Amino acid sequence: GLLCYDEIHRTGPMRIRSVRPTWLAAVLLILLGGCGLDSPMTTVLPKSDLGQEIHDLFMNIAGWSLFIFVVVEALLLFVIWRYRDRPGRAEPRPIHGHLGLELIWTLIPVVIVVSIAVPTIAVVFRTHAPPPAEALKVEVVGHQWWWEIRYPDLGVRTANELHLPAGRPVRLALTSADVIHSFWVPQLGGKRDLIPGKVNHLIFTVAAPGEYPGQCAEFCGVSHANMRLRVVAQVPAEFEGWAARQKAPPAPPTGAAAEGREVFQASACVACHAIQGVAVGVVGPDLTHMGSRKTLAGGLLPNTPEQMSRWLADPPAVKPGSRMPKLPLTDEQIAALVAYLESLR
């Protein structure tokens, strides 16, 4: 036993020295993996006034945190070095009360807390101020697991893609049709909960045209991670053109698309979905201009014929817990439905 202990005691440090660089390299790679600034879900490249306010506040708090860390660690190292035990060193003399030190370690935290609290309160009040009169009103309703989007002043209703004019204030009225959801588009600002029976508001102005992905940030069921959102910010003229196209009825289908409309009207699809002039369902997303959207299945899949076929064949297999059931459709009926939905532009 003593021999084994001696061997472990003798060789242990060598093994530790050989493994330590590997572990340090692995930890360093993991930490550096979260440092990319080009992620579409980053919060450190704000693209709205609200996002910029929150980012500035975050940097203020991070700066104070770094200052506190550096000062405390420097004092700690100084004390360890200055008052370390040495041969022949006299016993240190205890200090009973020091008015100067007590004032310092009382006043400095007060200054830091005030420097954080005042900007925080100011941002809270600014981000909850009434919107300007020219703000675009948008209603967002969370469903398991998709987003219903309405423009009451424009008479437009869509799903999962929030089109906004860049440079114009926007007022989102947020609520839920079932459970609590949370609206979060990282580059445009903070989160807001969508609560059944209550309306919360989010006010911001998108700074530049672009596409900004979002996500439900409140666990809302088995497909919570699949409840995605895309914000499309456009120059005002492009937004007005988009809104005009959304208000217009889709072109009459021909060929395979016409066959798909018949399949749509003869199946359970017509009971859940709305298509202008064809169906008035309110359970699922409005499909009037489905073909013009970039995604489907609550933002989960790219809107391509292949993915549309996959989705229509077996929705619960693609999106766990999907409220859209698997319908008894043949391959020919699915192909016709895909042609019809893709024609709705």
SULGIHU-V750012 format. One record per residue. N is the residue number from 0. RES is the residue in one letter. PHI is phi in whole degrees, 0 to 359 (NA if undefined). Layout:
N:RES:PHI
N:RES:PHI
//
This chain:
0:G:NA
1:L:295
2:L:296
3:C:296
4:Y:297
5:D:295
6:E:294
7:I:296
8:H:297
9:R:281
10:T:264
11:G:305
12:P:303
13:M:295
14:R:295
15:I:297
16:R:296
17:S:283
18:V:272
19:R:305
20:P:300
21:T:294
22:W:295
23:L:297
24:A:295
25:A:295
26:V:297
27:L:297
28:L:295
29:I:297
30:L:294
31:L:291
32:G:296
33:G:263
34:C:259
35:G:291
36:L:261
37:D:265
38:S:290
39:P:293
40:M:257
41:T:289
42:T:255
43:V:259
44:L:234
45:P:295
46:K:237
47:S:213
48:D:295
49:L:296
50:G:299
51:Q:293
52:E:299
53:I:294
54:H:296
55:D:299
56:L:296
57:F:300
58:M:294
59:N:298
60:I:293
61:A:296
62:G:296
63:W:295
64:S:297
65:L:295
66:F:300
67:I:298
68:F:300
69:V:297
70:V:296
71:V:296
72:E:294
73:A:296
74:L:296
75:L:298
76:L:296
77:F:298
78:V:295
79:I:299
80:W:284
81:R:292
82:Y:248
83:R:292
84:D:283
85:R:222
86:P:301
87:G:83
88:R:286
89:A:287
90:E:297
91:P:298
92:R:274
93:P:292
94:I:249
95:H:253
96:G:83
97:H:212
98:L:303
99:G:297
100:L:297
101:E:295
102:L:293
103:I:296
104:W:281
105:T:262
106:L:286
107:I:298
108:P:299
109:V:297
110:V:297
111:I:294
112:V:298
113:V:295
114:S:294
115:I:268
116:A:291
117:V:297
118:P:297
119:T:296
120:I:297
121:A:298
122:V:295
123:V:302
124:F:292
125:R:294
126:T:281
127:H:246
128:A:287
129:P:301
130:P:286
131:P:297
132:A:298
133:E:274
134:A:296
135:L:284
136:K:268
137:V:226
138:E:254
139:V:240
140:V:243
141:G:274
142:H:234
143:Q:279
144:W:227
145:W:202
146:W:246
147:E:265
148:I:233
149:R:234
150:Y:244
151:P:298
152:D:281
153:L:255
154:G:70
155:V:244
156:R:224
157:T:215
158:A:209
159:N:69
160:E:234
161:L:262
162:H:271
163:L:222
164:P:277
165:A:292
166:G:86
167:R:247
168:P:301
169:V:233
170:R:240
171:L:267
172:A:258
173:L:249
174:T:210
175:S:230
176:A:266
177:D:217
178:V:246
179:I:286
180:H:242
181:S:218
182:F:278
183:W:213
184:V:241
185:P:309
186:Q:282
187:L:254
188:G:144
189:G:284
190:K:270
191:R:222
192:D:285
193:L:252
194:I:243
195:P:302
196:G:79
197:K:223
198:V:243
199:N:257
200:H:235
201:L:223
202:I:238
203:F:199
204:T:232
205:V:288
206:A:282
207:A:216
208:P:300
209:G:159
210:E:246
211:Y:233
212:P:284
213:G:223
214:Q:199
215:C:292
216:A:250
217:E:234
218:F:305
219:C:229
220:G:133
221:V:297
222:S:253
223:H:306
224:A:293
225:N:262
226:M:264
227:R:250
228:L:214
229:R:229
230:V:260
231:V:248
232:A:267
233:Q:233
234:V:296
235:P:309
236:A:296
237:E:293
238:F:296
239:E:297
240:G:295
241:W:298
242:A:298
243:A:296
244:R:292
245:Q:291
246:K:284
247:A:283
248:P:290
249:P:292
250:A:294
251:P:301
252:P:286
253:T:225
254:G:60
255:A:298
256:A:295
257:A:294
258:E:295
259:G:295
260:R:295
261:E:295
262:V:296
263:F:301
264:Q:289
265:A:268
266:S:253
267:A:290
268:C:305
269:V:293
270:A:279
271:C:250
272:H:248
273:A:257
274:I:222
275:Q:306
276:G:81
277:V:235
278:A:212
279:V:232
280:G:297
281:V:233
282:V:282
283:G:251
284:P:300
285:D:290
286:L:253
287:T:306
288:H:235
289:M:302
290:G:295
291:S:273
292:R:275
293:K:273
294:T:226
295:L:215
296:A:60
297:G:69
298:G:81
299:L:282
300:L:240
301:P:292
302:N:277
303:T:236
304:P:304
305:E:295
306:Q:289
307:M:297
308:S:298
309:R:299
310:W:293
311:L:292
312:A:292
313:D:199
314:P:303
315:P:298
316:A:288
317:V:277
318:K:230
319:P:306
320:G:78
321:S:306
322:R:287
323:M:276
324:P:281
325:K:281
326:L:263
327:P:283
328:L:253
329:T:280
330:D:300
331:E:293
332:Q:294
333:I:296
334:A:298
335:A:293
336:L:298
337:V:299
338:A:300
339:Y:291
340:L:294
341:E:291
342:S:280
343:L:279
344:R:235
//
